Amino acid sequence: MNDPWKNSRPGGEGRARAPVKPRPLSSDEPARPAAASRNELRLYGFNAVQAVFARRPQAIRKLYLADYRIPQLQPLLAWCVKHRVGYRVVEESDLNKLAASAHHEGVVAEVLKAEPAPLADWLRDLPAGPALAIWLDGVGNPHNFGAILRSAAHFGAKAILQPQQSPLALSGAAARVAEGGAEQVPLVRMGDQAGAIAQLRGAGFVLAATVVRGGTDLFATALPQRLIYVMGAEGEGMDAQLAAACDLRLSIPGTGAVESLNVAAATAVLLAQWRQSHR
């Protein structure tokens, strides 16, 4: 029986050739095999996988792709051949099963997770000068999380800060929505709330609670050079004690035709306003 993870041989100017015949998952292979360990994550989406390849290719453990993606993924396939990383050309239906989604864009990869950095380490390595980060208080929807990561990467946020007990973690869906942003913006794990606030203030940051109503007009406020936007959960909003502990309370004014923006859209507006103030 042929090894299902045997690489193709490189050919033609050092480029990897596809397997001779696309081989769909056989009946004795699980349609959506579990990741090899809790340290691995199944990513899907062209830009999400390409971003991992660009920044930490050594994290890639397995690759599945549709035949139409072979030309665009030649550098990645050549890397897989060189480093003996298994890849397979499979049918579209198999990719749907592997990703548990039809939005895989022709490629699925098993990769090692990037673990969140401790807050102290992130602050130690952060350069002096203007800096912006986002504190997510209870945000859980993976599509919102992915959209926040995409906006954070676009506007140059330095990190996503997560409370000590937050269950939020990068998923395949979030990484696809982030369109590569998940590899650009590090996740940072904080300790207890009071200690984290003290550490951030000690590094020169001002904390701004973002509230639907009752806050200062975002567009009429001089935003500090070193700022943490604290974003509340979808639906429930921000923890009242955390909001009270922040230095500023900011609201995004609108027409009133709807109650508010969702957390991902609000984050994009907040990030853009800070970027405009601190080019």
C-alpha positions, 0 to 999 in steps of 0.5 A, spaced: 500 500 500 502 506 498 504 511 503 498 516 503 503 522 506 509 520 501 511 527 498 512 528 490 519 529 487 521 536 485 522 537 478 523 542 473 527 548 475 527 545 483 519 546 483 515 540 486 510 536 482 503 534 484 502 527 485 501 523 479 493 522 481 489 526 486 487 521 491 481 522 495 481 520 502 479 513 502 474 509 506 479 507 512 481 514 513 477 519 517 473 524 513 475 530 518 481 527 522 483 530 528 489 534 529 495 530 532 495 534 538 492 539 542 498 543 540 496 543 533 490 547 529 487 546 522 487 552 518 484 553 512 483 559 507 489 561 502 491 567 505 491 564 512 495 558 510 500 563 506 501 567 512 503 561 516 508 559 510 511 566 510 512 567 518 513 560 521 513 555 515 516 550 520 509 550 524 506 546 518 505 539 519 500 537 513 497 540 507 491 538 503 490 542 497 485 542 491 489 541 484 487 548 482 491 551 487 498 547 485 500 553 481 499 558 486 502 554 492 508 551 488 513 555 493 510 551 499 509 545 496 517 545 494 518 547 501 514 541 503 518 536 499 525 539 502 523 538 509 519 532 508 512 535 510 506 531 507 502 534 502 496 531 498 492 533 492 484 531 494 477 533 491 473 539 493 468 534 497 474 532 502 477 539 503 469 541 505 470 535 510 477 537 513 475 544 514 468 543 516 466 548 511 466 550 504 470 556 505 477 553 505 479 556 498 482 550 496 487 549 501 487 546 508 493 545 513 495 542 520 500 547 523 503 548 530 499 553 534 502 560 536 502 560 544 500 567 547 505 570 550 505 573 557 504 580 558 510 581 562 514 579 556 510 583 551 511 589 555 519 588 555 520 587 548 515 593 546 519 598 543 518 605 546 513 610 542 506 610 540 503 603 541 496 601 540 493 594 543 486 591 544 483 588 550 478 583 549 473 582 555 469 576 553 469 576 545 467 569 543 464 569 536 470 566 531 468 571 526 468 577 530 475 575 532 477 574 525 475 580 523 478 584 529 485 580 527 484 583 520 483 590 522 488 590 528 493 588 522 491 593 517 491 599 522 498 596 526 495 594 533 501 591 537 497 585 540 490 582 542 490 582 550 486 576 553 484 576 560 487 570 564 481 565 564 479 567 557 477 561 553 478 565 546 483 561 542 484 562 534 480 557 530 480 555 523 474 560 522 477 566 525 484 565 521 480 565 515 476 571 516 483 574 519 486 573 512 493 573 514 492 577 520 492 572 525 500 571 524 501 579 524 498 580 531 500 576 537 496 574 542 498 576 549 495 572 556 494 577 562 495 575 569 490 577 574 486 584 572 488 589 577 496 586 576 495 587 568 492 594 569 498 596 573 503 593 568 500 596 563 499 603 566 507 602 568 508 602 561 505 608 559 498 606 557 492 609 558 486 604 558 479 606 554 473 602 556 469 602 549 461 603 551 455 604 547 453 610 550 455 615 556 462 615 553 466 621 550 465 622 543 471 618 540 471 623 534 472 629 539 477 626 543 485 627 543 487 619 543 493 618 547 500 615 544 500 609 548 492 606 548 489 600 550 482 599 547 478 595 552 472 591 548 466 588 551 463 581 549 458 581 544 451 582 547 452 583 554 457 588 553 463 590 558 464 588 565 462 594 569 468 593 574 473 593 568 469 599 565 470 603 572 477 601 572 479 604 565 482 611 565 477 613 559 470 611 557 469 612 549 463 612 545 462 612 537 457 617 535 452 615 530 445 617 527 441 613 532 438 609 526 441 602 530 443 601 537 450 600 535 455 597 531 457 590 533 464 589 536 468 587 530 465 593 526 466 598 532 474 595 533 475 597 526 472 604 527 476 605 533 483 603 530 482 607 524 481 613 529 487 612 533 491 611 526 489 617 524 491 621 530 498 617 530 501 616 523 
